[in-house]
Structure formats: structure tokens, C-alpha cells
Amino acid sequence: MRVVCNTSPLILLAKIHWLGLLSQFCDEVIIPASVLEEVKAKPGEEAKQVQILLQSQNFRLRKATK
């Protein structure tokens, strides 16, 4: 299954250290570039966790298109 992830789930899962849960249930997780920028704008460790996760094989950063 392929999913597109929003900012809130990424931040909340990072706060409870469960970001890896996404890769267990999804074949591909797409994170729009604007979502990553929003995550990076918030203070805390969550942005670092998301960036590390993007290096995983089934996580992709994409630019949103119309």
C-alpha cells in the first residue's frame, strides 16, 4: 500500500518514537516536500527523526504537483 503522509501524524509518531510503524504497514510512504519543511520549522527532535526515516528504502520525498 502507498500512502501520503501529513505533518501531524509524522510529528506525533516521532514524539512517541513510533515512526517506524509506518514502514511496517506501508510499502511506500510519500512525504511532500512542503510537509518536510513544516516539520523542520517546529522545534524538537522530530525533524531529525523524519529526515533519518527519509533515508529508508520505502520513504520518498516528493514535490507536490497540481
N, C-alpha and C positions, 0 to 999 in steps of 0.2 A: 504494500500500500504506500502511496506517495501522499505526503501532507505538506501544507504550507503553514508555517508557524508564525504566530503573532508575538508581540513583545511581552505581554503579560504572562503567558504560560512559560516563556523562556526564563523570565526573571524569577517567577515563583518556583519553578523546578530547580533553578540554580540555588536559590536561597535554602532549599531543603536538601540540596546535593543529590537530586534525582534526575538531572539532565540526561543521563544515560538511559533512562527509561524510554525516551523517545526512540532510540535506536533499537530497543528490544521489540517494539511493537510496529515499527515502520521500516519499510525497505529504503525509503528516501525521505529526508526531511529538508524542505526548501525554506531557507530564511531569506526574505527580501533584504536587499542592502539597506533600505530605509529602516527596517526593523533593527538591524545590527547597529545602525547609527543611534537609534533611540535607546537601545540597551547600553551602548557605550557612554551615553550622556548622563546616565544615572550613576551616582557614586556607589562604590562597593566592589566586591569580588565577582559579581555576576557576569560582567562584561568579559573578564578574563576567562571564566569558565566557558562561556559561549564561544569565544574565539578558539579556545583549545578544542572544543567539540567540532568546530568547523573543519578542523584538520582530519576528522574522522572520515572514513570512506563513504558513508551514506548521508552525510550532511553537505548541503550545497548552498552557496551564497549566490543569489540571483538578483539582477536588476529588474524591478517591476516594469512591465510594458503595458501599454494601453490596449 
